[in-house]
């Protein structure tokens, strides 16, 4: 069923031709695989008005292109994970990116909302493999502090996708029309696939693969759900990230409708916030080494709670400065907690990295689907809704993570 533990070290050496050193090339490939899904979602947001005019639908109806993507993405991960543990990473990554390009073509040529949604669903089915397996590949190659550093550096690079993609989408829509967005995204997927195949390739050799039936896969998921080492930090990370997606969902109403920013100005605003995530991602592994990953991740979650609270105690129609203070605070906390929390979640499950990554992705996207839906349907001021959502989910996440830390401390004490 599972590879013998004694083969793990040698398998990691075999996985990459030049060893398992954390190089810029490895980080770039992991970031590309992880970022393409976020890029394909955020880049189309500034184009919604033009898409709506051409297809004869409202912006609210176009929201179905987001929810359908998230739901498909979340569910498909549960299949991709075990398939990747059984057949290896390379075939799933390349096959997924190929399917993503097909979906991009369908969406780019869409003449109706139904066809556009179909294209987005196909995109999600394909790109989920890249996003899920980016974490699994990192776990194949690294462990401990090196894994945390790999995930931190990947997060830094990946942060450019939600930060700069709205700006890029706005520029493309203005200059060439909204269909040019899908052309760019398709080319990006092809480039990532090429360099992945040439530069990294398979990281899970046959002797480490896990052959499981459907019943065994369901049982494995059940064991992960019942294992506090996984489910507690996984829930905490998922809730934290759902707060980030909620901010994306609420941002157009807050920045453009409420404050009167243009799509280009909103894109520039998001681009500026990327540097907060850059800084947090750089210091997170260093702080983790000095003070302990669990302690630093807890501080990050508490910081995210504070950010939501700032929106709640402030005015319902805040100026850009107050909103930015909350956004910067949240991004700093997220930048500390997300990579360290993900490393803590994935660390003990090297032999089931695909399954663990898939379930973590499912929980994250599932939580994100709920919070983005809440901020779009609740009839309160957008800032109030976002502040309440971030405060609640991050406070629950902090409590769950504290419980995870206590269980880990108890287990270490018994050991």
ZAMARGU-4260 file (C-alpha; in steps of 0.2 Angstrom, whole numbers, plus 5000, padded with zeros to 4 digits):
<rodrens>
0) 5000/5000/5000 | 5012/5013/5006 | 5031/5015/5002 | 5043/5010/5016 | 5049/5024/5027
5) 5067/5020/5023 | 5065/5025/5005 | 5059/5043/5008 | 5076/5051/5009 | 5083/5043/4993
10) 5066/5046/4984 | 5068/5065/4988 | 5085/5065/4980 | 5079/5055/4965 | 5064/5067/4963
15) 5074/5082/4956 | 5089/5079/4945 | 5100/5092/4954 | 5094/5088/4972 | 5082/5096/4984
20) 5090/5113/4986 | 5077/5127/4987 | 5082/5136/4972 | 5074/5151/4963 | 5069/5140/4949
25) 5060/5128/4961 | 5051/5143/4969 | 5046/5150/4953 | 5039/5134/4947 | 5029/5131/4963
30) 5023/5149/4962 | 5017/5147/4944 | 5008/5132/4948 | 5000/5139/4963 | 4996/5156/4956
35) 4988/5152/4939 | 4971/5148/4947 | 4970/5165/4957 | 4976/5174/4941 | 4962/5166/4931
40) 4949/5172/4943 | 4955/5190/4949 | 4960/5196/4931 | 4943/5195/4924 | 4935/5206/4938
45) 4938/5223/4930 | 4931/5216/4914 | 4914/5212/4921 | 4905/5228/4915 | 4911/5226/4897
50) 4907/5207/4897 | 4890/5211/4904 | 4887/5224/4890 | 4892/5212/4876 | 4883/5196/4883
55) 4868/5206/4889 | 4869/5201/4907 | 4871/5210/4924 | 4886/5210/4935 | 4877/5200/4948
60) 4873/5186/4935 | 4892/5186/4930 | 4895/5182/4948 | 4890/5165/4943 | 4906/5163/4934
65) 4915/5165/4951 | 4904/5154/4961 | 4904/5140/4948 | 4923/5141/4947 | 4925/5140/4966
70) 4913/5125/4968 | 4920/5115/4954 | 4938/5119/4960 | 4934/5113/4978 | 4926/5097/4973
75) 4938/5092/4960 | 4953/5093/4972 | 4946/5078/4981 | 4948/5068/4966 | 4965/5075/4960
80) 4974/5072/4977 | 4972/5053/4977 | 4975/5052/4959 | 4991/5061/4961 | 4997/5050/4975
85) 4993/5035/4964 | 5000/5040/4947 | 5012/5053/4952 | 5012/5072/4950 | 5018/5075/4932
90) 5004/5068/4922 | 4991/5076/4933 | 4999/5093/4932 | 5001/5093/4913 | 4984/5085/4910
95) 4976/5098/4921 | 4985/5113/4913 | 4980/5106/4896 | 4962/5105/4901 | 4963/5122/4908
100) 4969/5129/4891 | 4953/5121/4883 | 4942/5129/4896 | 4951/5146/4893 | 4947/5144/4874
105) 4929/5140/4877 | 4927/5155/4889 | 4937/5167/4878 | 4925/5163/4863 | 4909/5163/4873
110) 4894/5171/4865 | 4882/5169/4880 | 4883/5168/4899 | 4880/5149/4899 | 4895/5146/4888
115) 4906/5157/4898 | 4901/5148/4914 | 4905/5131/4905 | 4922/5138/4901 | 4925/5143/4919
120) 4920/5126/4925 | 4932/5117/4913 | 4945/5129/4918 | 4942/5125/4937 | 4943/5106/4933
125) 4960/5108/4925 | 4968/5121/4936 | 4964/5113/4952 | 4977/5100/4949 | 4991/5113/4947
130) 4986/5122/4963 | 4983/5107/4974 | 4999/5098/4968 | 5010/5114/4971 | 5009/5110/4989
135) 5011/5092/4987 | 5026/5094/4977 | 5034/5106/4990 | 5030/5092/5003 | 5038/5079/4991
140) 5054/5089/4991 | 5056/5097/5008 | 5051/5095/5026 | 5052/5105/5042 | 5059/5123/5041
145) 5064/5121/5023 | 5046/5116/5019 | 5040/5132/5028 | 5053/5143/5019 | 5048/5135/5002
150) 5029/5139/5006 | 5033/5156/5012 | 5043/5160/4996 | 5030/5153/4985 | 5017/5163/4994
155) 5027/5179/4991 | 5028/5175/4973 | 5010/5169/4972 | 5004/5186/4980 | 5007/5195/4964
160) 4993/5186/4956 | 4978/5193/4966 | 4988/5210/4968 | 4993/5213/4950 | 4980/5203/4940
165) 4966/5216/4942 | 4977/5230/4936 | 4983/5219/4921 | 4965/5214/4917 | 4960/5232/4917
170) 4974/5237/4905 | 4970/5223/4894 | 4951/5226/4893 | 4954/5244/4890 | 4967/5241/4876
175) 4961/5225/4868 | 4944/5220/4875 | 4940/5207/4888 | 4943/5192/4877 | 4962/5196/4877
180) 4962/5192/4895 | 4959/5174/4891 | 4972/5174/4878 | 4985/5179/4891 | 4979/5167/4904
185) 4980/5153/4891 | 4998/5158/4886 | 5003/5158/4904 | 4997/5141/4907 | 5006/5134/4892
190) 5022/5143/4898 | 5021/5136/4915 | 5017/5118/4909 | 5033/5119/4898 | 5045/5125/4911
195) 5037/5113/4924 | 5040/5098/4912 | 5058/5104/4908 | 5063/5110/4925 | 5055/5100/4938
200) 5045/5085/4932 | 5040/5071/4942 | 5043/5072/4961 | 5035/5056/4967 | 5044/5041/4961
205) 5035/5024/4959 | 5041/5017/4976 | 5033/5031/4986 | 5016/5030/4977 | 5000/5025/4986
210) 4988/5013/4977 | 4971/5015/4985 | 4953/5010/4980 | 4939/5022/4981 | 4934/5015/4998
215) 4952/5017/5004 | 4953/5034/4998 | 4937/5039/5007 | 4944/5030/5023 | 4960/5040/5021
220) 4950/5056/5020 | 4941/5051/5035 | 4957/5048/5045 | 4963/5065/5040 | 4947/5073/5046
225) 4949/5064/5062 | 4967/5068/5065 | 4970/5083/5075 | 4987/5086/5068 | 4979/5089/5051
230) 4961/5095/5054 | 4964/5108/5067 | 4978/5118/5058 | 4969/5115/5041 | 4953/5123/5048
235) 4962/5138/5055 | 4971/5141/5038 | 4956/5139/5028 | 4946/5151/5039 | 4960/5164/5038
240) 4961/5162/5019 | 4942/5164/5018 | 4944/5181/5026 | 4956/5186/5012 | 4943/5180/4998
245) 4929/5189/5007 | 4940/5205/5005 | 4941/5202/4986 | 4923/5200/4985 | 4919/5215/4995
250) 4932/5226/4987 | 4923/5232/4972 | 4908/5238/4982 | 4919/5247/4995 | 4933/5254/4983
255) 4923/5258/4967 | 4905/5260/4972 | 4908/5267/4989 | 4924/5277/4987 | 4922/5281/4968
260) 4939/5273/4962 | 4940/5268/4944 | 4944/5251/4939 | 4962/5256/4935 | 4964/5265/4952
265) 4957/5249/4961 | 4969/5239/4951 | 4983/5250/4957 | 4977/5249/4975 | 4978/5230/4975
270) 4995/5230/4967 | 5002/5241/4981 | 4996/5229/4994 | 5006/5215/4987 | 5022/5222/4995
275) 5014/5219/5013 | 5013/5201/5009 | 5030/5201/5001 | 5037/5208/5018 | 5027/5196/5029
280) 5032/5181/5019 | 5050/5185/5020 | 5050/5187/5039 | 5038/5173/5043 | 5051/5158/5041
285) 5064/5168/5051 | 5052/5172/5065 | 5047/5154/5065 | 5065/5148/5067 | 5067/5161/5081
290) 5051/5160/5091 | 5043/5144/5084 | 5031/5142/5069 | 5016/5139/5080 | 5018/5154/5090
295) 5021/5165/5075 | 5006/5158/5066 | 4995/5162/5081 | 5001/5180/5082 | 4997/5181/5063
300) 4979/5174/5066 | 4977/5187/5080 | 4983/5201/5069 | 4970/5196/5056 | 4956/5196/5070
305) 4962/5214/5074 | 4960/5219/5056 | 4942/5214/5055 | 4939/5223/5071 | 4946/5239/5064
310) 4932/5239/5051 | 4919/5235/5064 | 4924/5250/5076 | 4927/5262/5062 | 4914/5271/5051
315) 4902/5262/5040 | 4909/5273/5025 | 4927/5274/5030 | 4940/5284/5020 | 4954/5276/5010
320) 4966/5278/5024 | 4956/5268/5037 | 4951/5254/5025 | 4969/5253/5020 | 4975/5252/5039
325) 4963/5237/5041 | 4969/5229/5024 | 4987/5231/5028 | 4985/5223/5045 | 4975/5208/5038
330) 4988/5205/5025 | 5002/5206/5037 | 4994/5193/5049 | 4989/5182/5034 | 5007/5183/5027
335) 5014/5177/5043 | 5001/5163/5047 | 4997/5156/5030 | 5014/5148/5025 | 5018/5143/5043
340) 5001/5135/5046 | 5001/5126/5029 | 5018/5119/5033 | 5012/5113/5051 | 4996/5105/5042
345) 5006/5096/5029 | 5022/5092/5038 | 5016/5075/5046 | 5009/5068/5031 | 5023/5066/5018
350) 5016/5049/5012 | 4999/5056/5009 | 5004/5074/5003 | 4992/5073/4988 | 4977/5068/4999
355) 4982/5081/5013 | 4984/5095/5000 | 4968/5091/4991 | 4958/5091/5008 | 4966/5107/5013
360) 4962/5115/4997 | 4944/5109/4998 | 4942/5116/5015 | 4950/5133/5009 | 4939/5135/4994
365) 4923/5129/5003 | 4926/5142/5016 | 4930/5155/5003 | 4914/5151/4993 | 4904/5154/5009
370) 4912/5170/5014 | 4912/5178/4997 | 4893/5173/4996 | 4890/5181/5012 | 4898/5198/5008
375) 4888/5199/4992 | 4871/5195/4999 | 4870/5202/5016 | 4861/5219/5016 | 4872/5228/5027
380) 4886/5241/5023 | 4899/5232/5014 | 4913/5237/5026 | 4902/5231/5041 | 4899/5215/5032
385) 4917/5212/5028 | 4923/5217/5046 | 4911/5205/5054 | 4915/5191/5042 | 4934/5193/5045
390) 4933/5195/5063 | 4922/5180/5066 | 4931/5168/5054 | 4948/5173/5060 | 4943/5172/5078
395) 4936/5155/5076 | 4952/5150/5067 | 4963/5157/5081 | 4954/5147/5094 | 4955/5131/5083
400) 4974/5134/5081 | 4977/5137/5099 | 4968/5120/5102 | 4980/5112/5089 | 4995/5119/5098
405) 4989/5112/5115 | 4987/5095/5107 | 5004/5096/5099 | 5012/5101/5116 | 5003/5087/5125
410) 5008/5074/5112 | 5026/5080/5113 | 5026/5079/5132 | 5019/5061/5131 | 5033/5057/5118
</rodrens>
